[in-house]
């Protein structure tokens, strides 16, 4: 069950990166890097979402983990796009 939850986080990260790219595309951003930032954000957000359950049941399929993964994926990908837009 734990491994399936991590795969769900990966899928959420991929979807978050694609969504951030569709909503806010800066001219010089790389599509692959946007997706990488989405996946990275999903894992960071998912871990932060599970931080309250560390001593109980740290299952990635909990609501906090899934919500953290979704918000982290979109947030990290959007930060990349905003930073890239400001740099050009």
N, C-alpha and C positions, 0 to 999 in steps of 0.2 A: 504494500500500500504506500510506503514511503517513496519508493522509486516512481510509482505512478504519479504521485503528487509533484515530484520534481519534473516529470515530463509535462504535466499540466502547466507548471510555471514556465517551462520552455516555450510551450505553445502560446501562453499568454504574452510572453516577452516578444515572440515573433509577431503576433497580432498587434501588440502595442507599438512596436517599431514601424510596422506598415501603416498603422493608423496615424501616428505622428508624422510620418512622411507625407501622407495624403492631406492632412489638415494644415500643415505648416512647413512647406518645402522651401528651404533656403536654396539659392542658386548653386552654390558650390559644395553642397553636402553629398556625401557618398551614400547610396542606398544600402550597401552592405554594412557600413559603419553605423548607420541609423538602426539597423536591425540588431547589431551587436550591442549597442547601447540599450536597446529595448530589452534584450535578454538579460544583460547585466543588471539593469534596473529591476527587472522582475525578480531576480534572485535576491538582490539586496532588500527590496521591499517585502518580499515574501518572508525573509528571515526576520526582518523587523516586525512584521505582522504576527509572527509566531513567538516573539520574545516573551510574551506574557504566559505562554504555555510550556516553557522550557522544563519545568519540574513536573508537569502533569503528562500531557500527551502532545508532543510536538509533531503532529501530523500535518504535512503540507496541504492537505485537503480541507483544513479548517477554514472558516470564513475569514478570519483575520489574515491568514496566509495568502488566500486567493485575492482578497481586496488589496493587501499590501503589494502583491505581485503586479496586479493590474495598474495601480497608481504609480508604483515605482517604474514600470516599463514606460508608461507615457511620460512621466516626469523626466527621466533620464534622457529619453530621446528628444523631448522638447528642449531641454537645456542644451543639448548638443546643437540643435538647429538654431536656437537663439544666439548661442556663442559663435557659431559659424557665420550667421548673418551679420553680427556686429564686427567680426574680423574682416569682412570684405568691404 
